[in-house]
Amino acid sequence: MDINDRNATDKDGDKPKIAFIGLGNMGAPMAENLLKAGYTLSVYDLSQAATERLQQAGASVASSPIEAARNAQVVISMLPAGKHVHSVYLGENGSNGLLTALPKGTLVIDSSTIAAADAVKVAAAASQLGIDFLDAPVSGGTGGAIAGSLTFIVGGSDEAFAKAQPILAVMGKNIFHAGDQGAGQVAKICNNMLLGILMAGTAEAINLGVKNGLDPKVLSDIMLQSSGRNWTLEVYNPYPQVMENVPSSNGYQGGFMSKLMQKDLNLAMQTAQDTNVETPMGAKAAELYEAHTVENGDKDFSSIMGRHDHSVLF
């Protein structure tokens, strides 16, 4: 089949068939939104409960990534870490992964958050086989995945990005083309490094005020109208009961787990080391979250507030 024949439609000219690999807290609702939009999905995950959920929603279940991708024009993956992306696409020995089973012209969209170097390595292997590979990590959390309002930060060629846009638009409302392969991952970890720094700093500032007699809501309102204003104060205040419908007012449940923030900060530090870039504030945030996640890894990342005021976690 000619490479252009597989760009965005199946042989009948309808929506492309999609293989979706990785049905965790983010992947499952993303896949469900594709089903709701009329896409035909074949799915794979190690969790039987996850695959049964998608089967009930209308997907077919495969016993392996290669089986899931059979007859698919598009492959989407949402995996925990770089080692899992390597294993799926390159195989255990680098030569028997999913890429070797895909026809030329297949579009691969990996929405995992991994090191930029890992994304570039997989993209290079895909390119040699005539496969279009995009690194497309997301921002927006599980709420955004369920609502179909994720932000996609994409690295790859202009042609591949154009082919992916209609599909990404089903799962997200903000779709950015950051640059070539790996650029999506770099932009994602830069954003999350800054977010980790801001959350740790905001928690520290609020704690300083509270310990000196200030009401946390009054202080937050003051900083919101002053030069300390930032996203965490606007929509994600880390102090309990200052803001409704945020994890800090729900026992730090839901949201973005601290262990995932730690993972992203570590990826930022790895990229900084690989490219000889100084990131002292990012390094400090990574250090703080590493200590915090020992006992609070499953709590929302705003629970870093508990490092200063331990009582808020109980």
Salt bridges, closest charged atoms under 4 A:
ASP10 OD2 - LYS17 NZ 3.38
GLU32 OE2 - ARG53 NE 2.77
ASP118 OD1 - HIS86 NE2 3.50
ASP132 OD2 - LYS163 NZ 2.32
ASP158 OD1 - HIS177 ND1 3.48
ASP221 OD2 - LYS217 NZ 3.18
GLU234 OE2 - ARG229 NE 2.67
GLU287 OE2 - LYS284 NZ 3.21
ASP298 OD1 - LYS259 NZ 2.74
